[in-house]
Amino acid sequence: MAGRGDLDRPEALVLASTSPQRRAILEQLRIPFEVVAPVYDEEPGGDPVDHAAGKARSVDGGDRPVLGVDTVVVCAGRRIGKPLDAAEAAEMLETLSGRTHEVVSGLCLRTTTWEELHVATTDVTFRALTARDVKRYVISGEWEGRAGAYAIQGLGAGLVERIDGDYLNVVGLPAALLVSLLAARFPGAYGVG
């Protein structure tokens, strides 16, 4: 699958992810890309930089750059991944309620001749959630497949009091970091630099 019909353009990067959020962010930024599902088993609670690298390394981009990204939520030193069920989602939301947590993304951008590994962190503060807030959100199902059990770009926006850092990092891709790397490595090729 390609973003905006740019599959044939030689500068299209390869996105080693099937995340619809990551695709949407690249489309929003008008960065041409092709999606290739990574062949990589994520270890729950693992390092996001290691996971991003594993995803990117599992995909053959040919002459094109390959992008791998992984995101975790960290609250009070505890890594919070994706909930397995509704009960775990409710527990995660209760943990985040009224507190500030970090959304930490590992990013790997690589070609056959070089590789860059980076981390981006955004602080997110939740408002104090009531039992009704948690129940309503869990019933919505939006928590499924989401690190920290919420999606800031959807109904989850109502859980958040404030953020400090890259909003798109919380959605699923540290866009500011990616744009800086593309500008430095490929000046002008992606409309940046």
DRENMI-90297 format. One record per atom (N, C-alpha, C): residue number from 0; atom name; x, y negated, z negated. Coordinates in Angstrom, 2 decimals. Example, Ala and Ser with C-alpha at 12.3 -4.5 7.8 and 13.67 -1.06 7.14 Angstrom:
2
REC	0	N	13.19	5.69	-7.80;
REC	0	CA	12.30	4.50	-7.80;
REC	0	C	13.20	3.30	-7.80;
REC	1	N	12.85	2.25	-7.08;
REC	1	CA	13.67	1.06	-7.14;
REC	1	C	12.90	-0.03	-7.87;
***
This chain:
193
REC	0	N	0.86	1.19	0.00;
REC	0	CA	0.00	0.00	0.00;
REC	0	C	0.89	-1.23	0.00;
REC	1	N	0.58	-2.18	0.77;
REC	1	CA	1.38	-3.40	0.85;
REC	1	C	0.57	-4.59	0.39;
REC	2	N	1.26	-5.60	-0.08;
REC	2	CA	0.60	-6.84	-0.47;
REC	2	C	0.42	-7.74	0.73;
REC	3	N	-0.79	-8.18	0.98;
REC	3	CA	-1.13	-9.14	2.03;
REC	3	C	-0.65	-8.75	3.42;
REC	4	N	-0.60	-7.46	3.71;
REC	4	CA	-0.24	-7.01	5.05;
REC	4	C	1.21	-7.24	5.41;
REC	5	N	2.08	-7.39	4.42;
REC	5	CA	3.49	-7.70	4.69;
REC	5	C	4.38	-6.46	4.73;
REC	6	N	3.82	-5.29	4.91;
REC	6	CA	4.58	-4.05	4.87;
REC	6	C	5.72	-4.04	5.89;
REC	7	N	5.51	-4.61	7.06;
REC	7	CA	6.52	-4.54	8.11;
REC	7	C	7.64	-5.56	7.96;
REC	8	N	7.51	-6.48	7.04;
REC	8	CA	8.54	-7.49	6.86;
REC	8	C	9.72	-6.86	6.14;
REC	9	N	10.93	-7.02	6.67;
REC	9	CA	12.10	-6.36	6.09;
REC	9	C	12.40	-6.81	4.66;
REC	10	N	11.97	-8.02	4.28;
REC	10	CA	12.27	-8.50	2.94;
REC	10	C	11.26	-8.04	1.89;
REC	11	N	10.24	-7.28	2.29;
REC	11	CA	9.27	-6.79	1.31;
REC	11	C	9.98	-5.94	0.27;
REC	12	N	9.79	-6.29	-0.99;
REC	12	CA	10.41	-5.47	-2.02;
REC	12	C	9.54	-4.26	-2.31;
REC	13	N	10.10	-3.27	-2.95;
REC	13	CA	9.39	-2.05	-3.28;
REC	13	C	9.02	-2.12	-4.76;
REC	14	N	7.74	-2.04	-5.05;
REC	14	CA	7.25	-2.05	-6.42;
REC	14	C	7.09	-0.61	-6.89;
REC	15	N	7.92	-0.22	-7.85;
REC	15	CA	7.87	1.14	-8.39;
REC	15	C	6.85	1.18	-9.52;
REC	16	N	5.58	1.01	-9.15;
REC	16	CA	4.49	0.96	-10.12;
REC	16	C	3.17	1.07	-9.40;
REC	17	N	2.20	1.68	-10.05;
REC	17	CA	0.85	1.73	-9.51;
REC	17	C	-0.07	0.79	-10.27;
REC	18	N	0.49	-0.07	-11.10;
REC	18	CA	-0.29	-1.00	-11.92;
REC	18	C	-1.01	-2.03	-11.05;
REC	19	N	-2.34	-2.10	-11.16;
REC	19	CA	-3.06	-3.13	-10.39;
REC	19	C	-2.71	-4.54	-10.85;
REC	20	N	-2.35	-4.71	-12.12;
REC	20	CA	-1.98	-6.03	-12.62;
REC	20	C	-0.68	-6.50	-11.97;
REC	21	N	0.29	-5.61	-11.86;
REC	21	CA	1.57	-5.99	-11.24;
REC	21	C	1.38	-6.33	-9.76;
REC	22	N	0.55	-5.56	-9.09;
REC	22	CA	0.25	-5.86	-7.67;
REC	22	C	-0.40	-7.23	-7.56;
REC	23	N	-1.36	-7.50	-8.42;
REC	23	CA	-2.08	-8.78	-8.36;
REC	23	C	-1.14	-9.96	-8.61;
REC	24	N	-0.19	-9.80	-9.53;
REC	24	CA	0.76	-10.88	-9.82;
REC	24	C	1.66	-11.13	-8.61;
REC	25	N	2.17	-10.08	-8.00;
REC	25	CA	3.01	-10.26	-6.81;
REC	25	C	2.22	-10.92	-5.68;
REC	26	N	0.95	-10.53	-5.51;
REC	26	CA	0.11	-11.16	-4.50;
REC	26	C	-0.10	-12.63	-4.82;
REC	27	N	-0.36	-12.93	-6.10;
REC	27	CA	-0.55	-14.32	-6.54;
REC	27	C	0.67	-15.17	-6.21;
REC	28	N	1.86	-14.59	-6.40;
REC	28	CA	3.11	-15.30	-6.13;
REC	28	C	3.51	-15.26	-4.65;
REC	29	N	2.72	-14.55	-3.85;
REC	29	CA	2.98	-14.39	-2.41;
REC	29	C	4.35	-13.79	-2.13;
REC	30	N	4.71	-12.83	-2.96;
REC	30	CA	5.94	-12.07	-2.76;
REC	30	C	5.56	-10.80	-2.00;
REC	31	N	6.08	-10.61	-0.80;
REC	31	CA	5.72	-9.41	-0.04;
REC	31	C	6.26	-8.15	-0.73;
REC	32	N	5.43	-7.10	-0.76;
REC	32	CA	5.84	-5.88	-1.44;
REC	32	C	5.13	-4.68	-0.86;
REC	33	N	5.69	-3.53	-1.18;
REC	33	CA	5.09	-2.23	-0.87;
REC	33	C	5.07	-1.45	-2.18;
REC	34	N	3.98	-0.78	-2.47;
REC	34	CA	3.87	0.03	-3.68;
REC	34	C	4.34	1.45	-3.38;
REC	35	N	5.23	1.95	-4.23;
REC	35	CA	5.64	3.35	-4.19;
REC	35	C	5.56	3.85	-5.63;
REC	36	N	4.73	4.86	-5.85;
REC	36	CA	4.56	5.39	-7.20;
REC	36	C	5.88	5.99	-7.69;
REC	37	N	6.32	5.60	-8.88;
REC	37	CA	7.56	6.18	-9.41;
REC	37	C	7.35	7.63	-9.83;
REC	38	N	8.42	8.40	-9.74;
REC	38	CA	8.41	9.78	-10.22;
REC	38	C	9.24	9.77	-11.50;
REC	39	N	8.59	9.40	-12.59;
REC	39	CA	9.30	9.18	-13.85;
REC	39	C	8.36	9.45	-15.02;
REC	40	N	8.79	10.25	-15.96;
REC	40	CA	7.99	10.54	-17.15;
REC	40	C	8.40	9.60	-18.27;
REC	41	N	7.46	8.75	-18.67;
REC	41	CA	7.72	7.81	-19.76;
REC	41	C	7.67	8.54	-21.10;
REC	42	N	8.66	8.27	-21.91;
REC	42	CA	8.68	8.79	-23.28;
REC	42	C	7.96	7.79	-24.16;
REC	43	N	6.85	8.19	-24.80;
REC	43	CA	6.12	7.24	-25.64;
REC	43	C	7.03	6.60	-26.68;
REC	44	N	6.91	5.27	-26.83;
REC	44	CA	7.72	4.57	-27.81;
REC	44	C	9.14	4.30	-27.36;
REC	45	N	9.45	4.63	-26.11;
REC	45	CA	10.80	4.43	-25.59;
REC	45	C	11.10	2.97	-25.30;
REC	46	N	12.34	2.72	-24.95;
REC	46	CA	12.80	1.37	-24.66;
REC	46	C	12.25	0.90	-23.31;
REC	47	N	11.64	-0.29	-23.25;
REC	47	CA	11.05	-0.73	-21.98;
REC	47	C	12.08	-0.98	-20.88;
REC	48	N	13.29	-1.36	-21.24;
REC	48	CA	14.33	-1.55	-20.21;
REC	48	C	14.72	-0.20	-19.62;
REC	49	N	14.86	0.81	-20.48;
REC	49	CA	15.17	2.16	-19.99;
REC	49	C	14.06	2.67	-19.08;
REC	50	N	12.81	2.44	-19.48;
REC	50	CA	11.68	2.89	-18.66;
REC	50	C	11.64	2.15	-17.33;
REC	51	N	11.87	0.84	-17.35;
REC	51	CA	11.88	0.07	-16.10;
REC	51	C	12.96	0.59	-15.16;
REC	52	N	14.14	0.87	-15.71;
REC	52	CA	15.24	1.40	-14.90;
REC	52	C	14.89	2.78	-14.36;
REC	53	N	14.31	3.62	-15.21;
REC	53	CA	13.94	4.96	-14.76;
REC	53	C	12.94	4.93	-13.62;
REC	54	N	11.97	4.04	-13.72;
REC	54	CA	10.98	3.90	-12.66;
REC	54	C	11.63	3.42	-11.36;
REC	55	N	12.45	2.38	-11.45;
REC	55	CA	13.09	1.83	-10.25;
REC	55	C	14.06	2.83	-9.62;
REC	56	N	14.80	3.55	-10.44;
REC	56	CA	15.77	4.53	-9.92;
REC	56	C	15.10	5.73	-9.28;
REC	57	N	13.83	5.99	-9.62;
REC	57	CA	13.14	7.16	-9.08;
REC	57	C	12.58	6.92	-7.67;
REC	58	N	12.72	5.69	-7.18;
REC	58	CA	12.14	5.32	-5.89;
REC	58	C	13.25	4.94	-4.91;
REC	59	N	13.16	5.43	-3.68;
REC	59	CA	14.12	5.08	-2.64;
REC	59	C	13.59	3.87	-1.88;
REC	60	N	14.28	2.75	-2.02;
REC	60	CA	13.86	1.53	-1.33;
REC	60	C	14.56	1.32	-0.02;
REC	61	N	15.46	2.22	0.35;
REC	61	CA	16.24	1.99	1.56;
REC	61	C	17.09	0.76	1.38;
REC	62	N	16.99	-0.20	2.32;
REC	62	CA	17.75	-1.45	2.23;
REC	62	C	17.04	-2.53	1.42;
REC	63	N	15.85	-2.23	0.95;
REC	63	CA	15.06	-3.24	0.24;
REC	63	C	15.26	-3.14	-1.28;
REC	64	N	15.08	-4.25	-1.99;
REC	64	CA	15.16	-4.21	-3.44;
REC	64	C	13.98	-3.45	-4.03;
REC	65	N	14.24	-2.75	-5.12;
REC	65	CA	13.22	-2.00	-5.83;
REC	65	C	13.01	-2.66	-7.20;
REC	66	N	11.75	-2.82	-7.58;
REC	66	CA	11.39	-3.44	-8.84;
REC	66	C	10.70	-2.42	-9.74;
REC	67	N	11.24	-2.25	-10.95;
REC	67	CA	10.61	-1.42	-11.97;
REC	67	C	10.35	-2.27	-13.20;
REC	68	N	9.19	-2.09	-13.83;
REC	68	CA	8.82	-2.88	-15.01;
REC	68	C	8.13	-1.95	-16.01;
REC	69	N	8.39	-2.20	-17.29;
REC	69	CA	7.67	-1.50	-18.34;
REC	69	C	7.42	-2.48	-19.47;
REC	70	N	6.27	-2.36	-20.13;
REC	70	CA	5.89	-3.31	-21.16;
REC	70	C	5.45	-2.59	-22.43;
REC	71	N	5.90	-3.10	-23.58;
REC	71	CA	5.45	-2.61	-24.87;
REC	71	C	5.07	-3.80	-25.74;
REC	72	N	4.29	-3.52	-26.76;
REC	72	CA	3.92	-4.50	-27.77;
REC	72	C	4.65	-4.14	-29.05;
REC	73	N	5.22	-5.15	-29.71;
REC	73	CA	5.94	-4.93	-30.97;
REC	73	C	5.33	-5.84	-32.03;
REC	74	N	4.89	-5.24	-33.14;
REC	74	CA	4.30	-6.00	-34.23;
REC	74	C	4.94	-5.53	-35.54;
REC	75	N	5.56	-6.46	-36.25;
REC	75	CA	6.22	-6.16	-37.53;
REC	75	C	7.21	-5.01	-37.39;
REC	76	N	7.96	-5.02	-36.28;
REC	76	CA	8.98	-4.00	-36.05;
REC	76	C	8.46	-2.68	-35.52;
REC	77	N	7.15	-2.55	-35.37;
REC	77	CA	6.55	-1.30	-34.89;
REC	77	C	6.18	-1.44	-33.42;
REC	78	N	6.64	-0.48	-32.61;
REC	78	CA	6.26	-0.46	-31.20;
REC	78	C	4.87	0.11	-31.05;
REC	79	N	4.06	-0.61	-30.30;
REC	79	CA	2.68	-0.20	-30.08;
REC	79	C	2.52	0.03	-28.59;
REC	80	N	2.31	1.26	-28.22;
REC	80	CA	2.16	1.59	-26.81;
REC	80	C	0.72	1.55	-26.36;
REC	81	N	0.35	2.50	-25.52;
REC	81	CA	-1.02	2.59	-25.01;
REC	81	C	-1.81	3.55	-25.91;
REC	82	N	-2.99	3.15	-26.32;
REC	82	CA	-3.79	4.02	-27.19;
REC	82	C	-4.27	5.27	-26.45;
REC	83	N	-4.34	6.37	-27.19;
REC	83	CA	-4.81	7.63	-26.61;
REC	83	C	-6.32	7.73	-26.58;
REC	84	N	-6.98	7.04	-27.54;
REC	84	CA	-8.43	7.13	-27.62;
REC	84	C	-8.98	5.86	-28.28;
REC	85	N	-10.30	5.78	-28.40;
REC	85	CA	-10.95	4.60	-28.94;
REC	85	C	-10.57	4.35	-30.40;
REC	86	N	-10.41	5.40	-31.18;
REC	86	CA	-10.04	5.24	-32.59;
REC	86	C	-8.65	4.62	-32.71;
REC	87	N	-7.73	5.09	-31.88;
REC	87	CA	-6.38	4.52	-31.91;
REC	87	C	-6.40	3.08	-31.40;
REC	88	N	-7.22	2.77	-30.41;
REC	88	CA	-7.34	1.40	-29.92;
REC	88	C	-7.83	0.48	-31.03;
REC	89	N	-8.84	0.91	-31.78;
REC	89	CA	-9.36	0.11	-32.89;
REC	89	C	-8.28	-0.12	-33.94;
REC	90	N	-7.51	0.92	-34.24;
REC	90	CA	-6.42	0.79	-35.22;
REC	90	C	-5.37	-0.22	-34.76;
REC	91	N	-5.03	-0.18	-33.48;
REC	91	CA	-4.06	-1.13	-32.93;
REC	91	C	-4.57	-2.56	-33.03;
REC	92	N	-5.83	-2.77	-32.66;
REC	92	CA	-6.40	-4.11	-32.71;
REC	92	C	-6.44	-4.63	-34.15;
REC	93	N	-6.76	-3.77	-35.09;
REC	93	CA	-6.77	-4.15	-36.50;
REC	93	C	-5.37	-4.53	-36.96;
REC	94	N	-4.35	-3.82	-36.46;
REC	94	CA	-2.96	-4.14	-36.79;
REC	94	C	-2.58	-5.52	-36.26;
REC	95	N	-3.04	-5.86	-35.06;
REC	95	CA	-2.69	-7.14	-34.43;
REC	95	C	-3.52	-8.32	-34.95;
REC	96	N	-4.64	-8.04	-35.57;
REC	96	CA	-5.56	-9.08	-36.04;
REC	96	C	-4.89	-10.09	-36.96;
REC	97	N	-5.01	-11.38	-36.59;
REC	97	CA	-4.48	-12.46	-37.41;
REC	97	C	-2.97	-12.54	-37.48;
REC	98	N	-2.30	-11.84	-36.58;
REC	98	CA	-0.83	-11.78	-36.62;
REC	98	C	-0.24	-12.16	-35.26;
REC	99	N	1.05	-12.46	-35.31;
REC	99	CA	1.81	-12.69	-34.08;
REC	99	C	2.57	-11.42	-33.74;
REC	100	N	2.51	-11.04	-32.48;
REC	100	CA	3.28	-9.89	-32.01;
REC	100	C	4.05	-10.29	-30.76;
REC	101	N	4.95	-9.44	-30.36;
REC	101	CA	5.74	-9.68	-29.15;
REC	101	C	5.30	-8.74	-28.05;
REC	102	N	5.18	-9.29	-26.85;
REC	102	CA	5.01	-8.47	-25.66;
REC	102	C	6.38	-8.45	-24.99;
REC	103	N	6.98	-7.27	-24.94;
REC	103	CA	8.35	-7.11	-24.46;
REC	103	C	8.32	-6.30	-23.16;
REC	104	N	8.84	-6.89	-22.11;
REC	104	CA	8.92	-6.20	-20.82;
REC	104	C	10.36	-5.97	-20.43;
REC	105	N	10.64	-4.76	-20.00;
REC	105	CA	11.91	-4.45	-19.37;
REC	105	C	11.73	-4.59	-17.88;
REC	106	N	12.73	-5.13	-17.21;
REC	106	CA	12.67	-5.32	-15.77;
REC	106	C	13.95	-4.82	-15.15;
REC	107	N	13.82	-4.02	-14.11;
REC	107	CA	14.96	-3.54	-13.34;
REC	107	C	14.74	-3.94	-11.89;
REC	108	N	15.69	-4.68	-11.34;
REC	108	CA	15.70	-5.03	-9.93;
REC	108	C	16.98	-4.44	-9.36;
REC	109	N	16.84	-3.60	-8.34;
REC	109	CA	18.03	-2.89	-7.85;
REC	109	C	17.99	-2.69	-6.34;
REC	110	N	19.18	-2.52	-5.79;
REC	110	CA	19.35	-2.08	-4.41;
REC	110	C	20.33	-0.92	-4.46;
REC	111	N	20.78	-0.47	-3.31;
REC	111	CA	21.75	0.63	-3.30;
REC	111	C	23.12	0.19	-3.78;
REC	112	N	23.37	-1.13	-3.83;
REC	112	CA	24.71	-1.62	-4.19;
REC	112	C	24.79	-2.34	-5.54;
REC	113	N	23.65	-2.72	-6.12;
REC	113	CA	23.67	-3.40	-7.42;
REC	113	C	22.38	-3.15	-8.17;
REC	114	N	22.44	-3.41	-9.48;
REC	114	CA	21.26	-3.25	-10.33;
REC	114	C	21.31	-4.29	-11.44;
REC	115	N	20.17	-4.93	-11.68;
REC	115	CA	20.07	-5.89	-12.79;
REC	115	C	19.01	-5.39	-13.76;
REC	116	N	19.36	-5.39	-15.05;
REC	116	CA	18.44	-4.99	-16.12;
REC	116	C	18.24	-6.19	-17.03;
REC	117	N	16.97	-6.50	-17.31;
REC	117	CA	16.65	-7.66	-18.14;
REC	117	C	15.47	-7.35	-19.05;
REC	118	N	15.32	-8.22	-20.04;
REC	118	CA	14.17	-8.14	-20.95;
REC	118	C	13.53	-9.51	-21.06;
REC	119	N	12.21	-9.54	-21.13;
REC	119	CA	11.46	-10.79	-21.31;
REC	119	C	10.50	-10.59	-22.48;
REC	120	N	10.40	-11.61	-23.33;
REC	120	CA	9.54	-11.51	-24.51;
REC	120	C	8.60	-12.71	-24.58;
REC	121	N	7.34	-12.43	-24.85;
REC	121	CA	6.32	-13.46	-25.05;
REC	121	C	5.67	-13.21	-26.40;
REC	122	N	5.56	-14.25	-27.21;
REC	122	CA	4.88	-14.13	-28.51;
REC	122	C	3.38	-14.40	-28.31;
REC	123	N	2.57	-13.51	-28.87;
REC	123	CA	1.12	-13.63	-28.78;
REC	123	C	0.54	-13.59	-30.20;
REC	124	N	-0.31	-14.54	-30.52;
REC	124	CA	-0.97	-14.56	-31.82;
REC	124	C	-2.45	-14.28	-31.64;
REC	125	N	-2.93	-13.27	-32.35;
REC	125	CA	-4.36	-12.95	-32.36;
REC	125	C	-5.06	-13.76	-33.43;
REC	126	N	-6.28	-14.14	-33.17;
REC	126	CA	-7.10	-14.72	-34.23;
REC	126	C	-7.48	-13.58	-35.18;
REC	127	N	-7.96	-13.91	-36.36;
REC	127	CA	-8.43	-12.87	-37.29;
REC	127	C	-9.68	-12.23	-36.71;
REC	128	N	-9.63	-10.93	-36.51;
REC	128	CA	-10.74	-10.22	-35.89;
REC	128	C	-11.65	-9.60	-36.96;
REC	129	N	-12.94	-9.68	-36.72;
REC	129	CA	-13.90	-9.01	-37.59;
REC	129	C	-14.07	-7.57	-37.11;
REC	130	N	-14.70	-6.75	-37.94;
REC	130	CA	-15.00	-5.38	-37.53;
REC	130	C	-15.88	-5.39	-36.28;
REC	131	N	-16.79	-6.36	-36.18;
REC	131	CA	-17.66	-6.49	-35.00;
REC	131	C	-16.84	-6.81	-33.75;
REC	132	N	-15.85	-7.70	-33.89;
REC	132	CA	-14.98	-8.05	-32.75;
REC	132	C	-14.28	-6.80	-32.22;
REC	133	N	-13.72	-6.03	-33.15;
REC	133	CA	-12.97	-4.82	-32.77;
REC	133	C	-13.90	-3.82	-32.09;
REC	134	N	-15.07	-3.59	-32.69;
REC	134	CA	-16.02	-2.63	-32.13;
REC	134	C	-16.46	-3.05	-30.73;
REC	135	N	-16.80	-4.33	-30.57;
REC	135	CA	-17.24	-4.83	-29.26;
REC	135	C	-16.16	-4.62	-28.20;
REC	136	N	-14.91	-4.93	-28.57;
REC	136	CA	-13.83	-4.79	-27.60;
REC	136	C	-13.58	-3.33	-27.25;
REC	137	N	-13.58	-2.48	-28.26;
REC	137	CA	-13.35	-1.05	-28.00;
REC	137	C	-14.45	-0.49	-27.11;
REC	138	N	-15.70	-0.86	-27.37;
REC	138	CA	-16.82	-0.39	-26.54;
REC	138	C	-16.65	-0.84	-25.09;
REC	139	N	-16.04	-1.98	-24.86;
REC	139	CA	-15.86	-2.48	-23.48;
REC	139	C	-15.00	-1.55	-22.63;
REC	140	N	-14.12	-0.78	-23.28;
REC	140	CA	-13.23	0.13	-22.55;
REC	140	C	-12.03	-0.55	-21.92;
REC	141	N	-11.94	-1.85	-22.05;
REC	141	CA	-10.84	-2.59	-21.42;
REC	141	C	-9.47	-2.21	-21.98;
REC	142	N	-9.45	-1.65	-23.17;
REC	142	CA	-8.21	-1.25	-23.84;
REC	142	C	-7.51	-0.07	-23.16;
REC	143	N	-8.25	0.70	-22.37;
REC	143	CA	-7.70	1.93	-21.80;
REC	143	C	-6.50	1.64	-20.90;
REC	144	N	-5.41	2.35	-21.16;
REC	144	CA	-4.20	2.21	-20.37;
REC	144	C	-3.43	0.93	-20.60;
REC	145	N	-3.72	0.22	-21.71;
REC	145	CA	-3.08	-1.08	-21.99;
REC	145	C	-2.19	-1.00	-23.22;
REC	146	N	-0.96	-1.43	-23.08;
REC	146	CA	-0.07	-1.53	-24.24;
REC	146	C	-0.69	-2.50	-25.24;
REC	147	N	-0.77	-2.09	-26.50;
REC	147	CA	-1.36	-2.94	-27.52;
REC	147	C	-2.87	-2.90	-27.54;
REC	148	N	-3.48	-2.16	-26.63;
REC	148	CA	-4.93	-1.95	-26.57;
REC	148	C	-5.73	-3.18	-26.17;
REC	149	N	-5.12	-4.09	-25.39;
REC	149	CA	-5.90	-5.25	-24.92;
REC	149	C	-5.36	-5.75	-23.60;
REC	150	N	-6.22	-6.48	-22.89;
REC	150	CA	-5.87	-7.11	-21.62;
REC	150	C	-6.17	-8.60	-21.75;
REC	151	N	-5.13	-9.43	-21.81;
REC	151	CA	-5.31	-10.87	-22.01;
REC	151	C	-6.03	-11.53	-20.84;
REC	152	N	-5.96	-10.94	-19.65;
REC	152	CA	-6.58	-11.54	-18.47;
REC	152	C	-8.06	-11.22	-18.36;
REC	153	N	-8.59	-10.45	-19.30;
REC	153	CA	-10.00	-10.10	-19.27;
REC	153	C	-10.70	-10.52	-20.55;
REC	154	N	-11.58	-9.65	-21.03;
REC	154	CA	-12.30	-9.90	-22.27;
REC	154	C	-11.33	-10.11	-23.43;
REC	155	N	-10.16	-9.50	-23.36;
REC	155	CA	-9.14	-9.64	-24.41;
REC	155	C	-8.67	-11.06	-24.63;
REC	156	N	-8.92	-11.95	-23.69;
REC	156	CA	-8.54	-13.36	-23.88;
REC	156	C	-9.21	-13.93	-25.12;
REC	157	N	-10.38	-13.44	-25.46;
REC	157	CA	-11.10	-13.91	-26.63;
REC	157	C	-10.50	-13.45	-27.95;
REC	158	N	-9.55	-12.53	-27.90;
REC	158	CA	-8.88	-12.05	-29.11;
REC	158	C	-7.67	-12.93	-29.46;
REC	159	N	-7.20	-13.67	-28.46;
REC	159	CA	-5.93	-14.39	-28.57;
REC	159	C	-6.16	-15.83	-29.01;
REC	160	N	-5.37	-16.24	-29.98;
REC	160	CA	-5.41	-17.63	-30.47;
REC	160	C	-4.41	-18.49	-29.71;
REC	161	N	-3.20	-17.94	-29.47;
REC	161	CA	-2.19	-18.70	-28.71;
REC	161	C	-1.09	-17.76	-28.21;
REC	162	N	-0.36	-18.26	-27.21;
REC	162	CA	0.82	-17.54	-26.73;
REC	162	C	1.98	-18.51	-26.62;
REC	163	N	3.19	-17.96	-26.72;
REC	163	CA	4.40	-18.74	-26.54;
REC	163	C	5.30	-17.96	-25.60;
REC	164	N	5.37	-18.42	-24.35;
REC	164	CA	6.18	-17.73	-23.36;
REC	164	C	5.40	-17.51	-22.08;
REC	165	N	5.87	-16.59	-21.27;
REC	165	CA	5.33	-16.31	-19.95;
REC	165	C	4.00	-15.55	-20.07;
REC	166	N	2.91	-16.22	-19.72;
REC	166	CA	1.58	-15.60	-19.76;
REC	166	C	1.53	-14.34	-18.89;
REC	167	N	2.12	-14.41	-17.69;
REC	167	CA	2.06	-13.27	-16.78;
REC	167	C	2.83	-12.07	-17.32;
REC	168	N	3.78	-12.30	-18.20;
REC	168	CA	4.45	-11.19	-18.87;
REC	168	C	3.44	-10.40	-19.69;
REC	169	N	2.51	-11.09	-20.34;
REC	169	CA	1.49	-10.43	-21.14;
REC	169	C	0.52	-9.66	-20.24;
REC	170	N	0.27	-10.18	-19.06;
REC	170	CA	-0.60	-9.50	-18.09;
REC	170	C	0.08	-8.23	-17.57;
REC	171	N	1.41	-8.26	-17.41;
REC	171	CA	2.07	-7.03	-16.97;
REC	171	C	3.35	-7.18	-16.19;
REC	172	N	3.76	-8.41	-15.84;
REC	172	CA	4.99	-8.59	-15.10;
REC	172	C	5.61	-9.93	-15.49;
REC	173	N	6.87	-9.94	-15.96;
REC	173	CA	7.51	-11.21	-16.32;
REC	173	C	7.86	-12.01	-15.06;
REC	174	N	6.89	-12.78	-14.60;
REC	174	CA	7.00	-13.47	-13.31;
REC	174	C	8.12	-14.49	-13.28;
REC	175	N	8.27	-15.27	-14.35;
REC	175	CA	9.32	-16.29	-14.36;
REC	175	C	10.70	-15.65	-14.21;
REC	176	N	10.92	-14.55	-14.90;
REC	176	CA	12.19	-13.83	-14.80;
REC	176	C	12.39	-13.28	-13.39;
REC	177	N	11.37	-12.65	-12.84;
REC	177	CA	11.48	-12.08	-11.49;
REC	177	C	11.79	-13.16	-10.47;
REC	178	N	11.08	-14.27	-10.53;
REC	178	CA	11.31	-15.36	-9.56;
REC	178	C	12.73	-15.88	-9.67;
REC	179	N	13.25	-16.02	-10.88;
REC	179	CA	14.64	-16.47	-11.07;
REC	179	C	15.63	-15.49	-10.45;
REC	180	N	15.40	-14.20	-10.64;
REC	180	CA	16.29	-13.19	-10.08;
REC	180	C	16.24	-13.19	-8.55;
REC	181	N	15.02	-13.28	-8.00;
REC	181	CA	14.90	-13.31	-6.53;
REC	181	C	15.55	-14.55	-5.94;
REC	182	N	15.40	-15.70	-6.62;
REC	182	CA	16.02	-16.94	-6.15;
REC	182	C	17.53	-16.83	-6.15;
REC	183	N	18.09	-16.18	-7.17;
REC	183	CA	19.55	-16.04	-7.27;
REC	183	C	20.10	-15.01	-6.29;
REC	184	N	19.42	-13.87	-6.15;
REC	184	CA	19.91	-12.78	-5.30;
REC	184	C	19.56	-12.95	-3.83;
REC	185	N	18.39	-13.56	-3.54;
REC	185	CA	17.91	-13.67	-2.17;
REC	185	C	17.42	-15.09	-1.92;
REC	186	N	18.28	-16.11	-1.98;
REC	186	CA	17.83	-17.50	-1.84;
REC	186	C	16.99	-17.70	-0.57;
REC	187	N	15.76	-18.19	-0.77;
REC	187	CA	14.88	-18.50	0.34;
REC	187	C	14.08	-17.33	0.90;
REC	188	N	14.54	-16.10	0.67;
REC	188	CA	13.89	-14.94	1.28;
REC	188	C	12.47	-14.69	0.75;
REC	189	N	12.22	-15.06	-0.46;
REC	189	CA	10.90	-14.83	-1.08;
REC	189	C	10.18	-16.14	-1.36;
REC	190	N	10.58	-17.17	-0.68;
REC	190	CA	9.96	-18.47	-0.85;
REC	190	C	10.45	-19.20	-2.09;
REC	191	N	11.53	-18.71	-2.69;
REC	191	CA	12.12	-19.34	-3.87;
REC	191	C	13.63	-19.44	-3.68;
REC	192	N	14.23	-20.38	-4.36;
REC	192	CA	15.69	-20.52	-4.31;
REC	192	C	16.20	-21.34	-3.17;
***
